[in-house]
Amino acid sequence: MLDRQVVTEFLDDKLEDVPIPKSIKKKELVEAFCQFTEDDYYEWLKDNFSTFFNHGNPDWVWIEKYIAEHKK
């Protein structure tokens, strides 16, 4: 779950020069963007899980090697 305060600050920075319609409340905009991003993040996580664990047939030798190489 995204930190809504961090996302608020991010959007404030990125949308500094973009007029937001008065009919859209900032809190609702932040929440909508967070939900959109979290949905995408979950799909990305599922895709990476599938790839990392070789679509249900984990290559434990490769995983051990990967862990060793990234242990810094």
N, C-alpha and C positions, 0 to 999 in steps of 0.2 A: 504494500500500500504506500502510495506516495505521500510525502509530507506536504500538506496543503499550504502551509506557510511558505515553504521553499518554492512551490509551484506559483504561488501568488507573486512572490518577488521576481521569479523568472519571467512570468507573463508581463508584469509591470515593466521590466526592462525591455523585453522583446516587442511589446506593443506600445512603447512610449510614443511613437509618432503615428499610431494607427487609431483613428477615431472609432470608438466602440458605441454602438447605438444605445441610447438611453434606456431602451426597453430591455436591455440585457444587464442584469445585475452582476457585479463583479464576482460575488461568491458563487453564483450559479454558473458563470463562465469557467471559473476555476474548477468547480466540481465536474462540469461536463468534460473539460480537457483532461482532468485526472482520470475519469472513467474511460475515456477514449484511449488514453495512454496505457492504462492498466489492462484493458482488453487486448491491446496490441502486444503488450509485454507478456501476457499469459500465453498468447499464441507463439510468440518468439521463444519463450521458455519451453513449451511443448516440442517445438521443432528441434531446438538444441538438445533436449533430453533424448529425443529419438535418435539423433545423429550421434551424440556422445556414447549412448548405450547400444549403438549398432542395431537399431530397430528391434530391440528385445533379445538380442543375442550379443551380450557384452564381450568385447575383446579385452579381458582383464590384463593381459600382458601389455597391450597398448595403453590402457588406463594407468597401470602402475608406472610405465615409462613417462607418460604425460605428467603424472603427479610429481615424479622425481625431477623432471626438467623444469617444473614451475614452482619448486619449493624454495624460492629465494626470498 
